[in-house]
Amino acid sequence: MNEPLHIGILAHSAEGATLSYRTVWQEGIRKLGAHEHPRITMSGGAMAPTLDLWERGDLAALRQIFWEDAERLAAAGADFFILPDNTAHIALEQPGPDFPIPCLHIAEVVAAQAETDGWRHIGVLGTNWTMEGPVYKEALARRSLERSIPAVEDREIIHNAIFDELCLGDFRAETRAEFIRVINDLQSGGCDAVALVCTEIPLLITEQMSPLPILDSTRLQAKAAVAVALGETAKPVWLGGAV
């Protein structure tokens, strides 16, 4: 067997990046045997300095931050990278210089899995920027899949819970109950699956407790990265910008 490709993880939100790292080595062990997995390098600064940029919508500055971390991953020898933060892909899709190594686009992975599983109408839960933004709207539309998002007041509940609780490792029973209520509403609105597209949500909501089948963006992307590293699927070619 050829040497697996070197996976770079570009960390933005800590809990999501940690789950991604853990899933990569777990999937490596599942496929390669005990104590085996592809080489992994993670790079990323604290999220706090970026929050004002998100509030101001300065996507160019955010893209530059991610570009610099991708450059660090490339310098460490990574062959490609994953960014286990769905909202960050809004910045990655902005025009600008090519990233130094290709990225495995998280929304493309999720949308492809939804299509494979036969789901047709996907509820999307994430930050306000992700729920209302173009990344999942367009990724799902490219596969002729329908998308729904929660009502405005529920989007606020979810967004605030992500930043005030989930990203800080705080997982509360009352917050879980609110998320389940929102998923029930999406089901009532015709959704046949729900995409958990903040990378921390799968730490709060599991398949067993969700009223709808889930598309776990964090684990799906990490597992897809291992498949690439092992040569089971093609190496990504996307270097940022329009998909």
Disulfide bonds with the S-S distance in Angstrom:
none
